[in-house]
Amino acid sequence: MGRPAPSRADRAAALEPGGMVFVGSPDEIADRILHLHGLLGHTRQILQMDVGGMPQRDFLHGIELLGTKVLPQIRAELAKP
């Protein structure tokens, strides 16, 4: 038998700043990644997008925002002395 579905509180916690789900504006996503970098010092971030019910144009727009808004903001912040 599989594990029970997460509770509403567990799902809500995943969306909070310390949670594992990254949702929000490009600025919010960049802030989350930079916060984790401050804690972990990591140099790579793997993100997975669930495309099950998402229209292709929305999925592709999300990828575009990661490359044009999120990544430049992270690079600029990490380049600061």
Biopython code that builds the backbone (N, CA, C, O; Angstrom):
import numpy as np
from Bio.PDB.StructureBuilder import StructureBuilder

atoms = [
    (1, "MET", "N", (0.821, -1.185, 0.000)),
    (1, "MET", "CA", (0.000, 0.000, 0.000)),
    (1, "MET", "C", (0.865, 1.250, 0.000)),
    (1, "MET", "O", (1.951, 1.265, 0.581)),
    (2, "GLY", "N", (0.377, 2.302, -0.657)),
    (2, "GLY", "CA", (1.122, 3.542, -0.728)),
    (2, "GLY", "C", (0.965, 4.375, 0.526)),
    (2, "GLY", "O", (0.188, 4.055, 1.426)),
    (3, "ARG", "N", (1.719, 5.441, 0.555)),
    (3, "ARG", "CA", (1.632, 6.370, 1.681)),
    (3, "ARG", "C", (0.364, 7.195, 1.565)),
    (3, "ARG", "O", (-0.120, 7.435, 0.459)),
    (4, "PRO", "N", (-0.181, 7.632, 2.696)),
    (4, "PRO", "CA", (-1.372, 8.493, 2.626)),
    (4, "PRO", "C", (-1.018, 9.846, 2.014)),
    (4, "PRO", "O", (0.127, 10.294, 2.078)),
    (5, "ALA", "N", (-2.009, 10.475, 1.430)),
    (5, "ALA", "CA", (-1.807, 11.803, 0.852)),
    (5, "ALA", "C", (-1.392, 12.775, 1.941)),
    (5, "ALA", "O", (-1.813, 12.630, 3.089)),
    (6, "PRO", "N", (-0.564, 13.776, 1.601)),
    (6, "PRO", "CA", (-0.163, 14.764, 2.607)),
    (6, "PRO", "C", (-1.377, 15.528, 3.135)),
    (6, "PRO", "O", (-2.347, 15.754, 2.411)),
    (7, "SER", "N", (-1.309, 15.910, 4.377)),
    (7, "SER", "CA", (-2.392, 16.693, 4.969)),
    (7, "SER", "C", (-2.410, 18.095, 4.379)),
    (7, "SER", "O", (-1.453, 18.515, 3.728)),
    (8, "ARG", "N", (-3.479, 18.800, 4.602)),
    (8, "ARG", "CA", (-3.583, 20.184, 4.126)),
    (8, "ARG", "C", (-2.465, 21.037, 4.732)),
    (8, "ARG", "O", (-1.897, 21.890, 4.049)),
    (9, "ALA", "N", (-2.150, 20.812, 6.002)),
    (9, "ALA", "CA", (-1.081, 21.570, 6.669)),
    (9, "ALA", "C", (0.275, 21.258, 6.037)),
    (9, "ALA", "O", (1.099, 22.156, 5.862)),
    (10, "ASP", "N", (0.507, 19.994, 5.694)),
    (10, "ASP", "CA", (1.774, 19.635, 5.043)),
    (10, "ASP", "C", (1.884, 20.269, 3.662)),
    (10, "ASP", "O", (2.949, 20.749, 3.274)),
    (11, "ARG", "N", (0.784, 20.268, 2.927)),
    (11, "ARG", "CA", (0.802, 20.895, 1.595)),
    (11, "ARG", "C", (1.039, 22.392, 1.725)),
    (11, "ARG", "O", (1.793, 22.965, 0.938)),
    (12, "ALA", "N", (0.416, 23.031, 2.697)),
    (12, "ALA", "CA", (0.602, 24.469, 2.908)),
    (12, "ALA", "C", (2.040, 24.773, 3.319)),
    (12, "ALA", "O", (2.612, 25.767, 2.872)),
    (13, "ALA", "N", (2.626, 23.933, 4.159)),
    (13, "ALA", "CA", (4.007, 24.146, 4.612)),
    (13, "ALA", "C", (4.984, 24.051, 3.444)),
    (13, "ALA", "O", (6.006, 24.737, 3.439)),
    (14, "ALA", "N", (4.684, 23.212, 2.459)),
    (14, "ALA", "CA", (5.573, 23.075, 1.299)),
    (14, "ALA", "C", (5.632, 24.353, 0.486)),
    (14, "ALA", "O", (6.606, 24.584, -0.230)),
    (15, "LEU", "N", (4.602, 25.192, 0.586)),
    (15, "LEU", "CA", (4.545, 26.440, -0.180)),
    (15, "LEU", "C", (5.169, 27.617, 0.560)),
    (15, "LEU", "O", (5.406, 28.663, -0.045)),
    (16, "GLU", "N", (5.436, 27.474, 1.839)),
    (16, "GLU", "CA", (6.012, 28.561, 2.630)),
    (16, "GLU", "C", (7.481, 28.754, 2.272)),
    (16, "GLU", "O", (8.077, 27.890, 1.630)),
    (17, "PRO", "N", (8.076, 29.883, 2.682)),
    (17, "PRO", "CA", (9.468, 30.176, 2.317)),
    (17, "PRO", "C", (10.468, 29.056, 2.599)),
    (17, "PRO", "O", (11.425, 28.897, 1.841)),
    (18, "GLY", "N", (10.283, 28.295, 3.641)),
    (18, "GLY", "CA", (11.220, 27.214, 3.914)),
    (18, "GLY", "C", (10.822, 25.893, 3.302)),
    (18, "GLY", "O", (11.514, 24.890, 3.476)),
    (19, "GLY", "N", (9.704, 25.880, 2.580)),
    (19, "GLY", "CA", (9.192, 24.642, 1.998)),
    (19, "GLY", "C", (9.900, 24.254, 0.719)),
    (19, "GLY", "O", (10.771, 24.972, 0.228)),
    (20, "MET", "N", (9.516, 23.114, 0.190)),
    (20, "MET", "CA", (10.203, 22.578, -0.978)),
    (20, "MET", "C", (9.586, 22.999, -2.308)),
    (20, "MET", "O", (10.174, 22.746, -3.359)),
    (21, "VAL", "N", (8.419, 23.634, -2.287)),
    (21, "VAL", "CA", (7.766, 24.050, -3.518)),
    (21, "VAL", "C", (8.101, 25.516, -3.785)),
    (21, "VAL", "O", (7.907, 26.377, -2.926)),
    (22, "PHE", "N", (8.597, 25.780, -4.968)),
    (22, "PHE", "CA", (8.952, 27.139, -5.357)),
    (22, "PHE", "C", (7.851, 27.679, -6.260)),
    (22, "PHE", "O", (7.727, 27.262, -7.412)),
    (23, "VAL", "N", (7.056, 28.604, -5.740)),
    (23, "VAL", "CA", (5.992, 29.237, -6.515)),
    (23, "VAL", "C", (6.062, 30.735, -6.291)),
    (23, "VAL", "O", (6.482, 31.197, -5.230)),
    (24, "GLY", "N", (5.646, 31.490, -7.298)),
    (24, "GLY", "CA", (5.601, 32.933, -7.137)),
    (24, "GLY", "C", (6.189, 33.653, -8.328)),
    (24, "GLY", "O", (6.402, 33.076, -9.394)),
    (25, "SER", "N", (6.442, 34.921, -8.117)),
    (25, "SER", "CA", (7.002, 35.769, -9.166)),
    (25, "SER", "C", (8.476, 35.424, -9.372)),
    (25, "SER", "O", (9.072, 34.753, -8.529)),
    (26, "PRO", "N", (9.071, 35.872, -10.475)),
    (26, "PRO", "CA", (10.508, 35.654, -10.660)),
    (26, "PRO", "C", (11.337, 36.190, -9.489)),
    (26, "PRO", "O", (12.318, 35.563, -9.088)),
    (27, "ASP", "N", (10.950, 37.343, -8.940)),
    (27, "ASP", "CA", (11.673, 37.890, -7.788)),
    (27, "ASP", "C", (11.579, 36.963, -6.580)),
    (27, "ASP", "O", (12.560, 36.759, -5.866)),
    (28, "GLU", "N", (10.392, 36.404, -6.360)),
    (28, "GLU", "CA", (10.210, 35.497, -5.220)),
    (28, "GLU", "C", (11.015, 34.213, -5.399)),
    (28, "GLU", "O", (11.590, 33.699, -4.440)),
    (29, "ILE", "N", (11.057, 33.702, -6.617)),
    (29, "ILE", "CA", (11.833, 32.485, -6.881)),
    (29, "ILE", "C", (13.318, 32.773, -6.691)),
    (29, "ILE", "O", (14.025, 31.979, -6.070)),
    (30, "ALA", "N", (13.797, 33.894, -7.216)),
    (30, "ALA", "CA", (15.206, 34.262, -7.049)),
    (30, "ALA", "C", (15.531, 34.426, -5.569)),
    (30, "ALA", "O", (16.578, 33.965, -5.115)),
    (31, "ASP", "N", (14.669, 35.061, -4.825)),
    (31, "ASP", "CA", (14.894, 35.233, -3.383)),
    (31, "ASP", "C", (14.998, 33.892, -2.670)),
    (31, "ASP", "O", (15.853, 33.711, -1.803)),
    (32, "ARG", "N", (14.129, 32.952, -3.034)),
    (32, "ARG", "CA", (14.169, 31.616, -2.415)),
    (32, "ARG", "C", (15.493, 30.925, -2.704)),
    (32, "ARG", "O", (16.107, 30.344, -1.809)),
    (33, "ILE", "N", (15.931, 30.992, -3.958)),
    (33, "ILE", "CA", (17.184, 30.338, -4.341)),
    (33, "ILE", "C", (18.358, 31.010, -3.639)),
    (33, "ILE", "O", (19.256, 30.327, -3.144)),
    (34, "LEU", "N", (18.361, 32.331, -3.591)),
    (34, "LEU", "CA", (19.438, 33.046, -2.913)),
    (34, "LEU", "C", (19.450, 32.759, -1.412)),
    (34, "LEU", "O", (20.515, 32.653, -0.805)),
    (35, "HIS", "N", (18.281, 32.635, -0.825)),
    (35, "HIS", "CA", (18.198, 32.284, 0.597)),
    (35, "HIS", "C", (18.823, 30.909, 0.831)),
    (35, "HIS", "O", (19.618, 30.732, 1.754)),
    (36, "LEU", "N", (18.463, 29.948, -0.002)),
    (36, "LEU", "CA", (19.049, 28.612, 0.125)),
    (36, "LEU", "C", (20.552, 28.648, -0.097)),
    (36, "LEU", "O", (21.301, 27.954, 0.590)),
    (37, "HIS", "N", (20.992, 29.451, -1.051)),
    (37, "HIS", "CA", (22.433, 29.573, -1.292)),
    (37, "HIS", "C", (23.137, 30.102, -0.043)),
    (37, "HIS", "O", (24.228, 29.647, 0.299)),
    (38, "GLY", "N", (22.514, 31.057, 0.630)),
    (38, "GLY", "CA", (23.089, 31.586, 1.867)),
    (38, "GLY", "C", (23.204, 30.523, 2.947)),
    (38, "GLY", "O", (24.144, 30.534, 3.742)),
    (39, "LEU", "N", (22.246, 29.606, 2.975)),
    (39, "LEU", "CA", (22.272, 28.532, 3.978)),
    (39, "LEU", "C", (23.205, 27.396, 3.594)),
    (39, "LEU", "O", (23.929, 26.865, 4.436)),
    (40, "LEU", "N", (23.185, 27.024, 2.312)),
    (40, "LEU", "CA", (23.878, 25.822, 1.870)),
    (40, "LEU", "C", (25.162, 26.073, 1.081)),
    (40, "LEU", "O", (26.039, 25.212, 1.018)),
    (41, "GLY", "N", (25.264, 27.264, 0.481)),
    (41, "GLY", "CA", (26.426, 27.561, -0.355)),
    (41, "GLY", "C", (26.449, 26.747, -1.634)),
    (41, "GLY", "O", (27.510, 26.575, -2.234)),
    (42, "HIS", "N", (25.315, 26.250, -2.058)),
    (42, "HIS", "CA", (25.279, 25.398, -3.251)),
    (42, "HIS", "C", (25.509, 26.218, -4.515)),
    (42, "HIS", "O", (25.284, 27.428, -4.533)),
    (43, "THR", "N", (25.961, 25.546, -5.571)),
    (43, "THR", "CA", (26.241, 26.213, -6.836)),
    (43, "THR", "C", (25.316, 25.754, -7.954)),
    (43, "THR", "O", (25.412, 26.243, -9.080)),
    (44, "ARG", "N", (24.432, 24.830, -7.657)),
    (44, "ARG", "CA", (23.465, 24.356, -8.644)),
    (44, "ARG", "C", (22.116, 24.189, -7.968)),
    (44, "ARG", "O", (22.025, 23.755, -6.819)),
    (45, "GLN", "N", (21.071, 24.543, -8.705)),
    (45, "GLN", "CA", (19.704, 24.388, -8.204)),
    (45, "GLN", "C", (18.921, 23.617, -9.254)),
    (45, "GLN", "O", (18.852, 24.032, -10.411)),
    (46, "ILE", "N", (18.344, 22.519, -8.863)),
    (46, "ILE", "CA", (17.525, 21.731, -9.776)),
    (46, "ILE", "C", (16.058, 22.042, -9.482)),
    (46, "ILE", "O", (15.605, 21.949, -8.341)),
    (47, "LEU", "N", (15.338, 22.406, -10.518)),
    (47, "LEU", "CA", (13.916, 22.687, -10.391)),
    (47, "LEU", "C", (13.153, 21.746, -11.312)),
    (47, "LEU", "O", (13.575, 21.492, -12.440)),
    (48, "GLN", "N", (12.046, 21.238, -10.834)),
    (48, "GLN", "CA", (11.202, 20.349, -11.621)),
    (48, "GLN", "C", (9.834, 20.983, -11.753)),
    (48, "GLN", "O", (9.256, 21.443, -10.768)),
    (49, "MET", "N", (9.317, 21.009, -12.967)),
    (49, "MET", "CA", (7.995, 21.585, -13.195)),
    (49, "MET", "C", (7.020, 20.460, -13.511)),
    (49, "MET", "O", (7.315, 19.581, -14.321)),
    (50, "ASP", "N", (5.858, 20.492, -12.868)),
    (50, "ASP", "CA", (4.809, 19.526, -13.134)),
    (50, "ASP", "C", (3.980, 20.042, -14.301)),
    (50, "ASP", "O", (3.335, 21.085, -14.201)),
    (51, "VAL", "N", (4.001, 19.320, -15.387)),
    (51, "VAL", "CA", (3.310, 19.779, -16.588)),
    (51, "VAL", "C", (2.006, 19.028, -16.832)),
    (51, "VAL", "O", (1.394, 19.177, -17.890)),
    (52, "GLY", "N", (1.579, 18.229, -15.870)),
    (52, "GLY", "CA", (0.398, 17.391, -16.050)),
    (52, "GLY", "C", (-0.813, 18.115, -16.597)),
    (52, "GLY", "O", (-1.355, 17.706, -17.624)),
    (53, "GLY", "N", (-1.249, 19.162, -15.954)),
    (53, "GLY", "CA", (-2.443, 19.857, -16.401)),
    (53, "GLY", "C", (-2.162, 21.254, -16.906)),
    (53, "GLY", "O", (-3.084, 22.048, -17.093)),
    (54, "MET", "N", (-0.913, 21.557, -17.126)),
    (54, "MET", "CA", (-0.528, 22.918, -17.503)),
    (54, "MET", "C", (-0.475, 23.042, -19.029)),
    (54, "MET", "O", (0.120, 22.189, -19.688)),
    (55, "PRO", "N", (-1.079, 24.076, -19.597)),
    (55, "PRO", "CA", (-0.946, 24.291, -21.038)),
    (55, "PRO", "C", (0.531, 24.506, -21.413)),
    (55, "PRO", "O", (1.292, 25.101, -20.650)),
    (56, "GLN", "N", (0.916, 24.022, -22.577)),
    (56, "GLN", "CA", (2.308, 24.101, -23.008)),
    (56, "GLN", "C", (2.818, 25.537, -22.997)),
    (56, "GLN", "O", (3.954, 25.777, -22.586)),
    (57, "ARG", "N", (2.011, 26.496, -23.436)),
    (57, "ARG", "CA", (2.482, 27.888, -23.481)),
    (57, "ARG", "C", (2.847, 28.395, -22.085)),
    (57, "ARG", "O", (3.796, 29.165, -21.935)),
    (58, "ASP", "N", (2.093, 27.965, -21.053)),
    (58, "ASP", "CA", (2.397, 28.382, -19.688)),
    (58, "ASP", "C", (3.689, 27.741, -19.192)),
    (58, "ASP", "O", (4.505, 28.388, -18.536)),
    (59, "PHE", "N", (3.859, 26.474, -19.512)),
    (59, "PHE", "CA", (5.080, 25.755, -19.139)),
    (59, "PHE", "C", (6.298, 26.425, -19.782)),
    (59, "PHE", "O", (7.299, 26.673, -19.110)),
    (60, "LEU", "N", (6.211, 26.714, -21.075)),
    (60, "LEU", "CA", (7.327, 27.342, -21.778)),
    (60, "LEU", "C", (7.583, 28.757, -21.263)),
    (60, "LEU", "O", (8.732, 29.194, -21.195)),
    (61, "HIS", "N", (6.528, 29.468, -20.904)),
    (61, "HIS", "CA", (6.694, 30.815, -20.340)),
    (61, "HIS", "C", (7.431, 30.744, -18.999)),
    (61, "HIS", "O", (8.267, 31.598, -18.703)),
    (62, "GLY", "N", (7.120, 29.727, -18.189)),
    (62, "GLY", "CA", (7.827, 29.535, -16.920)),
    (62, "GLY", "C", (9.316, 29.301, -17.135)),
    (62, "GLY", "O", (10.146, 29.850, -16.410)),
    (63, "ILE", "N", (9.653, 28.489, -18.127)),
    (63, "ILE", "CA", (11.061, 28.240, -18.440)),
    (63, "ILE", "C", (11.727, 29.538, -18.906)),
    (63, "ILE", "O", (12.851, 29.846, -18.511)),
    (64, "GLU", "N", (11.021, 30.288, -19.744)),
    (64, "GLU", "CA", (11.551, 31.563, -20.221)),
    (64, "GLU", "C", (11.825, 32.522, -19.063)),
    (64, "GLU", "O", (12.861, 33.187, -19.043)),
    (65, "LEU", "N", (10.912, 32.598, -18.107)),
    (65, "LEU", "CA", (11.105, 33.481, -16.959)),
    (65, "LEU", "C", (12.304, 33.051, -16.112)),
    (65, "LEU", "O", (13.031, 33.895, -15.589)),
    (66, "LEU", "N", (12.504, 31.755, -15.981)),
    (66, "LEU", "CA", (13.680, 31.286, -15.230)),
    (66, "LEU", "C", (14.964, 31.779, -15.884)),
    (66, "LEU", "O", (15.889, 32.210, -15.195)),
    (67, "GLY", "N", (15.024, 31.717, -17.213)),
    (67, "GLY", "CA", (16.237, 32.123, -17.913)),
    (67, "GLY", "C", (16.417, 33.617, -18.075)),
    (67, "GLY", "O", (17.547, 34.105, -18.087)),
    (68, "THR", "N", (15.311, 34.360, -18.201)),
    (68, "THR", "CA", (15.430, 35.791, -18.489)),
    (68, "THR", "C", (15.283, 36.688, -17.268)),
    (68, "THR", "O", (15.751, 37.827, -17.285)),
    (69, "LYS", "N", (14.646, 36.203, -16.216)),
    (69, "LYS", "CA", (14.414, 37.033, -15.027)),
    (69, "LYS", "C", (15.109, 36.473, -13.781)),
    (69, "LYS", "O", (15.811, 37.201, -13.080)),
    (70, "VAL", "N", (14.914, 35.197, -13.514)),
    (70, "VAL", "CA", (15.437, 34.613, -12.279)),
    (70, "VAL", "C", (16.957, 34.472, -12.335)),
    (70, "VAL", "O", (17.658, 34.971, -11.455)),
    (71, "LEU", "N", (17.462, 33.801, -13.352)),
    (71, "LEU", "CA", (18.900, 33.548, -13.434)),
    (71, "LEU", "C", (19.742, 34.832, -13.464)),
    (71, "LEU", "O", (20.733, 34.911, -12.738)),
    (72, "PRO", "N", (19.387, 35.838, -14.273)),
    (72, "PRO", "CA", (20.181, 37.065, -14.243)),
    (72, "PRO", "C", (20.200, 37.733, -12.862)),
    (72, "PRO", "O", (21.220, 38.285, -12.450)),
    (73, "GLN", "N", (19.085, 37.679, -12.165)),
    (73, "GLN", "CA", (19.026, 38.278, -10.828)),
    (73, "GLN", "C", (19.948, 37.525, -9.857)),
    (73, "GLN", "O", (20.638, 38.146, -9.049)),
    (74, "ILE", "N", (19.956, 36.220, -9.938)),
    (74, "ILE", "CA", (20.817, 35.421, -9.064)),
    (74, "ILE", "C", (22.283, 35.678, -9.407)),
    (74, "ILE", "O", (23.106, 35.880, -8.514)),
    (75, "ARG", "N", (22.604, 35.671, -10.689)),
    (75, "ARG", "CA", (24.003, 35.921, -11.089)),
    (75, "ARG", "C", (24.471, 37.288, -10.626)),
    (75, "ARG", "O", (25.596, 37.424, -10.146)),
    (76, "ALA", "N", (23.626, 38.305, -10.763)),
    (76, "ALA", "CA", (23.991, 39.663, -10.339)),
    (76, "ALA", "C", (24.234, 39.710, -8.831)),
    (76, "ALA", "O", (25.192, 40.329, -8.368)),
    (77, "GLU", "N", (23.373, 39.064, -8.083)),
    (77, "GLU", "CA", (23.509, 39.086, -6.628)),
    (77, "GLU", "C", (24.765, 38.335, -6.183)),
    (77, "GLU", "O", (25.469, 38.788, -5.281)),
    (78, "LEU", "N", (25.046, 37.203, -6.803)),
    (78, "LEU", "CA", (26.219, 36.421, -6.412)),
    (78, "LEU", "C", (27.529, 37.053, -6.884)),
    (78, "LEU", "O", (28.596, 36.727, -6.363)),
    (79, "ALA", "N", (27.459, 37.938, -7.849)),
    (79, "ALA", "CA", (28.662, 38.622, -8.337)),
    (79, "ALA", "C", (29.100, 39.754, -7.412)),
    (79, "ALA", "O", (30.225, 40.245, -7.509)),
    (80, "LYS", "N", (28.203, 40.166, -6.516)),
    (80, "LYS", "CA", (28.541, 41.253, -5.589)),
    (80, "LYS", "C", (29.605, 40.770, -4.606)),
    (80, "LYS", "O", (29.585, 39.619, -4.169)),
    (81, "PRO", "N", (30.549, 41.677, -4.258)),
    (81, "PRO", "CA", (31.596, 41.255, -3.313)),
    (81, "PRO", "C", (31.066, 41.025, -1.903)),
    (81, "PRO", "O", (31.830, 40.667, -1.006)),
]
sb = StructureBuilder()
sb.init_structure("model")
sb.init_model(0)
sb.init_chain("A")
sb.init_seg("    ")
for serial, (resi, resn, name, xyz) in enumerate(atoms, 1):
    if name == "N":
        sb.init_residue(resn, " ", resi, " ")
    sb.init_atom(name, np.array(xyz, "f"), 0.0, 1.0, " ", f" {name:<3s}", serial, name[0])
structure = sb.get_structure()
